[in-house]
Amino acid sequence: MPATVLITGASRGIGAAAARLFAQRGWQVAINYHQSEEAARTLAASHKNIFAVQADVADRRQVNHMVEEALCQLGHIDVLINNAGIARQALFTDVTEAEWDRMFSVNVKGVYHCCQAVLPGMIRRQKGKIINLSSIWGMTGASCEVPYSASKAAVIGLTKALAKEVGPSGITVNCVAPGVIDTDMNAALCEEAREALREETPLGVLGRPEDVASLLYFLADSQADFITGQVISPNGGFLIV
Ligand code: NAP
């Protein structure tokens, strides 16, 4: 039976790179998208073992429907990658309550919804892996990204606590906290800011989505069976703790 993975927010960026890698390695892959239907459909059309399902991870009803669809197509879910996320730069004093709520609804509640929808099947099978995307900013904090940093710190707390709770059911829960990765999320950065980030990075380059995808694959694979509750940060040395 082929291994199966559900990746949220996989129409673009890190999620799409992960979907390609898992598909190339023979996994059955369910990719979730929210608004980028064309990109998701194009990715699914390019691999016979990828299929796309729409859902706003902030909405529990839509998440439940997404997981039902994924189970219909895949039979079971071995690995859940909670990758969907949003970021926004603003002065803390300008952040509206609606912006704060949306950040937490997608970045934190989305993880809660997806874990709760997928866990009953994993617990029944006494087997499964969950990988949550945090960020270096959730570890160290970013100026002008307080809601994002707080939401990504919450994902780290959620990961550690859930790893303890579901470990006895044979399920691992880990966190990947990337540094600056060259995706649409950073598309608004001017060349000067990108250069400054490169200079601050010991390896002297920004990360590529594939750099994160390979770590996600490692954590999803049986090689990582004894790793749980950990935060692993592919960041080129930008943050060394
Ligand atoms: P990206 O290129 O902006 O792509 C974001 C993805 O998330 C898209 O596929 C988008 O789907 C999806 N998404 C957004 N809101 C959603 C929602 N409500 N429901 C379902 N899907 C939703 O981002 P990325 O750079 O690949 O980032 C992926 C993850 O890594 C995020 O959690 C991000 O916080 C984290 N991360 C990124 C960086 C970085 O430097 N890029 C660094 C650290 C951590 P649609 O386009 O279909 O709406």
Residues whose N, C-alpha, C, O or C-beta is under 5 A from the ligand:
A	BS01	NAP	G9 A10 S11 R12 G13 I14 G15 Y33 H34 Q35 S36 A55 D56 V57 A58 N83 A84 G85 I86 V106 L133 S134 S135 I136 P178 G179 V180 I181 T183 D184 M185
